[in-house]
Amino acid sequence: MRNHLLLSALATGVTLLAAAPAQAQADYPNKPIKVVVTVPPGGGVDTVTRLLTDKMRVTLGQPFVVENKGGAGGNLAAEMVYTAEPDGYTIMASQPAPITTNAVLYKKLNFDPTKFEPIAIMSTIPNVLLVKNDFPAKTLAEFMAYVKSNPGKLNYASQGPGTTSHLTAELFNKIAGTKLVHVPYKGTGPALNDIVAGHVDLIFMQLESALRLHQGGKARILAVCTEKRIASLPDIPTMGEAGLKDFISDTWNALSAPPKTPAPIINKLNAAVNAALKTPEVQEKFKSLNLEPGGGTPQDMAKIVKADTERWGDVIRSLGLKVE
């Protein structure tokens, strides 16, 4: 009888233990959610994160606490979230690098980017081809002809080795069969200063800053690096229209969770992102910032992460780039 009671008690305990995680997922969230942002305050990822989490708070009924942890291309924040409890109360907001190219670019990481659980893409940002004001070519067709007839004579600026601007230009060299010379800078500001001053010929970069220079008559956008033309520049052609069908370059901001975060929690967060993106306030703000809304399922994000890892990983390996 005593053994029977003991076994019954053990069985009850096991049942309660098994039910606890399921109950926790059903009750999620019941306390504030920390979002670790991979850049300092004020950056593109930070702005989008604060905008969306303010709306997600309404959907989920809990506040989001944003913590900025920039450095090492987003690796410091990624490592912090990677080792957090997979309970949905610590998630990461990042640019692509920590969950795509850093695995190829850095010699050693203290986390496995492929193990993060995708939640959703928050926003996408088109990249464009920006040239100095007195660049000889005035159209994309003229640009293609000019760079092909002047191999090794034209230079391009980048925000630094391994950045999107660097990799995009090298992808262009590869697909177009051109030879542009790399001039790396320490950040966007110095690179654009030299574009405006005419010290460097061109740069592939995000739309927002380039658009201000284009509209201000200080530099010229000749093409967008997206599959389709964009609403804010309806008269500017895509690189595909010049025959470079596989030349796509944009960047995005996304939310990810620690490895093994349960699917019900991921799905709740994903639904909150999609709801936030549909609000008039977010749509209006995105329009003013020249951002395209993300959204979709976690599986959609996983496909984008995989495709970008392959595309840019190939470019990094072909250049032999490595960061300590």
C-alpha positions in Angstrom: 0.0 0.0 0.0 2.8 2.3 0.9 4.6 1.6 -2.4 1.3 2.2 -4.3 0.9 5.6 -2.6 4.5 6.5 -3.3 4.2 5.6 -7.0 0.9 7.6 -7.2 2.6 10.7 -5.7 5.5 10.4 -8.0 3.2 10.1 -11.0 1.3 13.2 -9.9 4.5 15.1 -9.5 5.7 14.2 -13.0 2.3 15.3 -14.4 2.5 18.6 -12.6 6.1 19.1 -13.9 5.1 18.4 -17.4 2.1 20.7 -17.2 4.1 23.6 -15.8 5.9 24.6 -19.1 2.6 24.4 -21.0 0.9 26.6 -18.5 3.7 29.1 -18.6 3.4 29.3 -22.4 -0.4 29.7 -22.2 0.1 32.6 -19.7 2.8 34.3 -21.7 3.6 37.1 -21.2 2.9 37.9 -17.6 5.9 40.2 -17.0 7.9 42.8 -18.9 9.9 41.6 -22.0 13.5 42.7 -22.5 14.6 43.5 -26.0 18.4 43.6 -26.5 19.2 45.9 -29.5 22.5 45.2 -31.3 23.3 48.9 -31.9 23.6 52.0 -29.8 20.5 54.3 -29.2 19.4 56.2 -32.2 20.4 53.8 -34.9 18.0 52.4 -37.5 17.4 49.1 -35.6 16.9 51.0 -32.4 14.3 53.4 -33.9 12.3 50.6 -35.5 12.4 48.5 -32.4 11.1 51.2 -30.1 8.3 52.1 -32.6 7.1 48.5 -32.9 7.4 47.4 -29.3 5.4 50.3 -28.2 2.5 48.9 -30.3 3.3 45.3 -29.3 2.8 46.3 -25.7 -0.8 47.0 -26.4 -1.4 43.6 -28.0 0.4 41.6 -25.4 -0.5 43.6 -22.3 3.1 43.9 -21.0 5.8 46.6 -21.4 8.9 46.0 -23.5 12.2 47.2 -22.0 14.7 48.1 -24.6 18.4 47.6 -23.8 21.1 48.7 -26.2 24.2 46.7 -26.4 26.2 47.7 -29.5 29.7 46.5 -30.5 31.5 43.8 -32.5 29.0 44.0 -35.3 26.1 43.0 -33.1 27.9 40.0 -31.6 27.9 41.2 -28.0 24.1 41.5 -28.0 23.7 38.2 -29.8 25.8 36.3 -27.3 23.8 37.8 -24.4 20.5 36.7 -25.9 21.8 33.4 -27.1 22.6 32.3 -23.5 19.3 33.8 -22.0 16.5 31.6 -20.8 14.3 30.5 -23.8 11.2 31.7 -22.1 10.3 34.7 -24.3 11.3 37.3 -21.8 14.6 38.2 -23.5 14.7 38.6 -27.3 17.0 40.3 -29.7 16.5 43.1 -32.3 19.2 43.2 -34.9 20.4 44.0 -38.3 21.2 41.0 -40.5 24.9 40.6 -39.6 24.7 38.8 -36.2 22.4 36.1 -37.6 23.8 35.9 -41.1 27.3 37.0 -42.3 29.1 37.3 -39.0 29.4 33.5 -38.9 31.5 33.8 -42.1 33.2 37.1 -41.4 34.4 36.5 -37.8 37.1 34.0 -37.0 35.3 33.0 -33.8 31.9 33.5 -32.3 30.6 32.5 -28.9 27.2 31.6 -30.3 25.7 29.7 -33.2 23.7 32.1 -35.4 21.7 29.3 -37.0 20.2 28.3 -33.6 18.3 31.5 -33.0 14.6 31.2 -33.3 13.2 33.7 -35.9 10.3 35.8 -34.8 9.7 38.3 -37.6 11.3 40.8 -39.9 10.3 44.3 -38.6 11.3 46.4 -41.6 13.3 46.3 -44.8 15.5 49.1 -46.2 16.4 49.4 -49.9 19.9 50.0 -51.0 20.7 52.3 -53.9 23.6 53.3 -56.2 24.7 56.9 -55.3 27.2 58.7 -57.4 29.0 62.0 -56.9 27.4 65.0 -58.6 29.9 65.4 -61.4 30.0 61.7 -62.3 30.1 61.5 -66.1 27.2 59.1 -66.4 23.7 60.6 -66.0 21.7 57.4 -66.4 22.0 53.8 -65.3 22.6 52.7 -68.9 25.4 55.3 -69.2 26.8 54.2 -65.8 27.0 50.5 -66.9 28.8 51.4 -70.1 31.2 53.8 -68.3 32.3 51.4 -65.6 32.8 48.6 -68.0 35.0 50.7 -70.2 37.1 52.0 -67.3 38.2 48.9 -65.3 40.2 49.7 -62.2 39.9 53.5 -62.7 36.8 54.1 -60.6 36.5 53.8 -56.9 33.7 53.2 -54.4 33.3 54.1 -50.8 32.1 51.8 -48.1 31.2 52.2 -44.4 34.1 49.8 -43.7 35.3 46.3 -44.6 32.5 43.7 -44.4 29.7 46.2 -44.3 26.7 46.0 -46.6 28.1 48.8 -48.8 31.3 46.9 -49.2 29.7 43.6 -50.0 27.2 45.1 -52.3 29.8 46.7 -54.4 31.8 43.5 -54.6 28.6 41.6 -55.6 28.2 44.2 -58.4 31.8 43.6 -59.5 31.1 39.9 -59.6 27.8 40.0 -61.4 28.5 42.9 -63.8 32.1 41.8 -64.5 33.5 45.2 -63.5 36.5 46.3 -61.5 35.7 49.0 -59.0 38.4 49.9 -56.4 37.5 49.8 -52.7 38.0 52.9 -50.5 36.9 51.9 -46.9 35.8 54.5 -44.4 34.9 54.4 -40.7 31.2 54.7 -40.9 28.5 56.3 -43.1 29.3 60.0 -42.4 32.9 60.1 -43.6 32.0 58.1 -46.7 29.2 60.4 -47.7 31.3 63.5 -47.0 33.7 62.4 -49.6 31.0 61.5 -52.0 29.6 65.0 -51.7 33.1 66.5 -51.9 33.8 64.5 -55.1 36.8 62.6 -53.7 35.2 59.2 -54.4 33.1 58.2 -57.3 30.2 56.1 -55.9 28.7 54.1 -53.0 26.0 51.5 -52.6 24.1 52.4 -49.5 20.8 52.6 -47.7 18.1 54.7 -49.2 17.3 57.1 -46.4 20.6 59.1 -46.2 21.2 58.8 -50.0 17.7 60.2 -50.7 18.5 63.4 -48.7 21.6 64.0 -50.7 19.8 63.2 -54.0 16.9 65.6 -53.2 19.3 68.2 -52.0 21.3 68.2 -55.2 24.5 67.1 -53.5 24.8 63.6 -55.1 22.7 61.5 -57.5 20.9 58.2 -57.2 21.1 56.3 -60.4 19.5 52.9 -59.5 17.8 51.0 -56.7 19.0 47.6 -55.7 15.6 46.0 -55.2 13.5 43.7 -57.3 11.0 46.4 -58.1 11.1 50.2 -58.3 10.3 51.9 -55.0 7.5 54.4 -54.4 9.7 57.3 -53.2 11.8 57.1 -56.4 9.4 56.0 -59.2 11.6 57.3 -62.0 14.7 55.5 -60.8 15.3 52.1 -62.4 16.3 48.9 -60.7 19.7 47.3 -61.4 17.7 44.4 -62.9 16.5 46.8 -65.6 20.2 47.1 -66.6 20.3 43.3 -67.1 21.6 42.4 -63.6 18.7 40.1 -62.7 20.4 38.5 -59.7 21.6 41.8 -58.2 19.5 42.4 -55.1 20.7 44.2 -52.1 18.7 45.5 -49.2 19.0 45.3 -45.4 16.4 44.6 -42.7 15.8 44.6 -39.0 14.4 41.6 -37.2 13.5 40.1 -33.9 15.0 36.8 -32.8 14.7 34.6 -29.7 17.1 32.3 -27.9 17.5 28.8 -29.1 14.7 26.4 -28.1 12.1 29.1 -27.3 8.8 27.3 -27.6 6.7 27.8 -30.7 3.6 29.1 -28.9 5.7 32.0 -27.5 7.3 32.7 -30.9 3.9 32.7 -32.5 2.5 35.2 -30.0 5.4 37.6 -30.5 5.1 37.2 -34.3 1.4 38.0 -34.2 2.1 41.1 -32.2 4.7 42.3 -34.7 2.2 41.8 -37.6 -0.5 43.7 -35.7 1.9 46.5 -34.9 2.9 46.9 -38.6 -0.8 47.3 -39.6 -1.4 50.3 -37.3 -1.7 53.7 -39.0 1.0 55.3 -36.7 3.6 52.7 -37.7 2.7 52.9 -41.4 3.0 56.6 -41.4 6.3 56.6 -39.6 7.7 54.0 -41.9 6.7 56.0 -44.9 8.5 59.1 -43.5 11.6 57.0 -42.9 11.5 55.3 -46.4 11.2 51.9 -44.7 9.2 49.0 -46.1 7.2 47.0 -43.5 8.3 43.4 -42.8 6.0 41.0 -41.2 5.0 37.5 -42.3 5.6 34.2 -40.5 8.7 33.0 -38.6 9.2 30.7 -41.5 9.3 33.6 -43.9 12.0 35.2 -41.8 14.0 31.9 -41.8 14.0 31.8 -45.6 15.3 35.4 -45.8 18.0 34.7 -43.2 19.1 31.6 -45.1 19.2 33.4 -48.5 21.2 36.3 -47.2 23.6 34.1 -45.4 24.3 32.2 -48.7 24.5 35.4 -50.9 26.7 37.5 -48.7 28.7 34.5 -47.4 29.8 33.7 -50.9 31.0 37.3 -51.4 32.9 37.3 -48.1 34.6 34.0 -48.9 35.5 35.2 -52.4 37.2 38.2 -50.9 38.9 36.2 -48.1 37.6 38.7 -45.5 38.1 37.8 -41.8 37.6 39.9 -38.6 39.3 39.0 -35.4 
